[in-house]
Amino acid sequence: MCIHVKPLLGAFIINIGNILEIVTNGIYPSIKHRAVVNSVKERLSIATFYSPKIERNMGPTPSLLTPKTPALFKTMNVADYFKRFFSQQLQGKSYLDVLRVQNENESG
């Protein structure tokens, strides 16, 4: 699905990445960011990244987990996450889909 977003003039836009989606247990979903080039108007994009310490584990924040909101993602070592992320052959699937926990009460 493609949703065209028209930002406000002078707006500052933040695209949430996969790690924040995992840590927030899906509260803040990541996006598939694609930009369309405009030959008439200039656009400035600056990519910055913030990642947890490489020797730590990462997963959904425990305080966000309840019986009604179980973990949606596996907890894993950050170094392993990046190794698998950069070696993954997605074959049409998002890397987040690989990390999703299949809950017993979900249908499908």
Secondary structure, 3 states (H helix, E strand, C coil): CCCCCCCCCCCCCCCCCHHHHHHCCCCCCCCCCCCCCCCCCCCCCCCCCCCCCCCCEECCCHHHCCCCCCCCECCEEHHHHHHHHHHCCCCCCCHHHHHECCCCCCCC
